[in-house]
Amino acid sequence: MRIVIIGQGPAGISAVESIRSYDQESEVIVISGENSVPYSPALLPNYLLNEAKEVVFWKGRDFLSRMRVEHVLTENVKEIFPEDRRVLTESEREVKYDRLLIAAGASVAVPRISGIDKKGIFTFKTLEDADEILRWLRTEHPKEAIVVGAGFIGLDAAMCLREKGLNVKVIEVMDRILPMMLDEEMAGYALGKLEERGIEFFFQEKVSEIGGEDRVGEVVLESGRELKSDLLIMATGVRPNLSFILKKLKANVGIVVDEHLQTSEEDIFAAGDIVEFKDKITGEFRVNAIHPNAVVQGKLAGKSIVGQTVEYPGSENINIVSIFDTPVVSAGVMQGEVVRKFDEIGYRKFYLRDERIVGLQFVGGTDKAGIYYSLMGKHESLAGKEHLVFDKRFNYGYLLSLCYRTPTIL
């Protein structure tokens, strides 16, 4: 059997491991548009900050050779042909398959702005991006950096550049940082941690023009404000790489899969940031583009490809980031009755609906976040015990015991 995998990110590489744990004989081909052995995108901030490149190669540089995988580099797939089981690359190379895994991930959605093609403007999604940013830092010695976007990628870039001594400003179209992760109140608390370290923010602003001769010199906002910059990072959100499927698979925001990670076409599977499946908590179909989901989906897709019976229970919507030395966790939805606590540990907030936890946000004090998330997943009722979420004795077993007896000491 010939198995072709499009993409070498966490989903694709986890699939390779899974396939090889059951099948040592099938031919496996990994196609990537990048010119690098597999690496972990989650470790790019570490590389940018510490300039130790080896850290990103999470499985080792020789991983694919050890797995006896044919590696096709610098080849983006242009089109797939499910009817005769082949893919076509941009160089017109045809690759036949018996089973196909699409793990092509997502790319930064860079807006069309006047001056966007100037030197000194980067994205921060790939290893090549990190290499280019470091090269610019070493050769051009920039002092003023601007990051457009205050999501995960933008904040990682901003914190790294600030740690490296640059003056950093962040421009965000929404009214807060991490808008897909935190509500206004929790985002404001986390924002203080960033401002304490000298990062300046401009909210509800858009870039209208990038000035300078052949390289970035200033950024002009729609409000008319001009900000000096000699390094600009565009972190304006990502979108799944769907162009090559050309409506040949069922897709909305991402490629829709079933509980076996199979697409609408037989013998074509998908995993990672390109996948749309039901959320484990809400049951709604959505793209939950986080590293843990990609790893799990890749592993399970690999099993499905080699004929192992497996069902994917749903994608996780739990996000974990660090604001310098402050951990931030969020999960679920931002709707319902609010229960909150602020103390020396940090700020914790829960959203309750029908006496069940449907959302949580922690800034600092992330202890037991996994237990709370487990309660969300199990749809466990607090039934009048909402105050127990902040009890020092609280754990999952303690809560379950209270469901069967009346506590004598609270």
Buried (B, 14 or more C-beta within 10 A) or exposed (E): BBBBBBBBBBBBBBBBBBBBEEBEEBEBBBBBBBEBBBBBBBBBBBBBBEEEBEBBBBBEEEBBEEBEBBBBEEBBBBBBBBEEBBBBBEEEEEBEBEBBBBBBBBBBEBEEBEBBEBBBBBBBBBBEBBBBBBEBBEEEEBEBBBBBBBBBBBBBBBBBBBBBEBBBBBBBBBEBBBBEBBBEBBBBBBBEBBEEBEBBBBBEBBBBBBBBEEBBBBBBBEEEEEBBBBBBBBBBBBBBBBEBBEEBBEBEBBBBBEBBBBBBBEBBBBBBBBBBBBBBBBEEBBBBBBBBBBBBBBBBBBBBBBEBEBEBEBBBBBBBBEBEEBBBBBBBBBEBEBBEBEEEEBBBBBBBEEEBBBBBBBBBBBEBBEBBBEBBBEEBBBEEBBEBBEBEEBEBEEBEEBEEEEEEEE
